């Protein structure tokens, strides 16, 4: 389900809100070596997102857009109708807030340059349910801060589009289970 409402204040300024909700379900048989032939898996995934944006158009050659987005995620796994009980497979929840700046400039017929930056803060909670050996339920909490910048070019020739992009992500992540673990990554 998608929803978008916007209001143009001038021919060059637009303010809007957007929201979407997705629910996915995947069913399968258990393919592990020790599984029973009748084992039945169900994976449910729900993602809800909403946000606000401000878009400014530039003198016939481009636009700039500022977005603030909030998203929530819930993942559940079931075996034979019962929610999974080992490690992180039973339930995971997360939320993320993102601020994004997008710029696009048209440099001629069929040529565009895009560049921008984004920052996001996310928290993910994986619940560890009691195992058959009687341990109490525990949880794993992961936080992730991401900073990214990118530039890209696009060229359209008739019905063909050529595109090239460079993006840099810096991710600071920390897992807080029984001991804190730094799981940060950086990429190009």
Secondary structure, DSSP 8 states (H G I E B T S, - for coil): -EEEEEEEEETTEEEEEEEEEEEEEEEEE--STT--TT-EEEEEEEEEEEEEEEEEEETTTEEEEEEEEEEEEEEEEEETTEE--SGGGSEEEEEEEEEEEEEEEEEETTEEEEEEEEEEEEEEEEEE---TT----EEEEEEEEEEEEEEEEEEEETTEEEEEEEEEEEEEEEEESSSEEE--EEE-
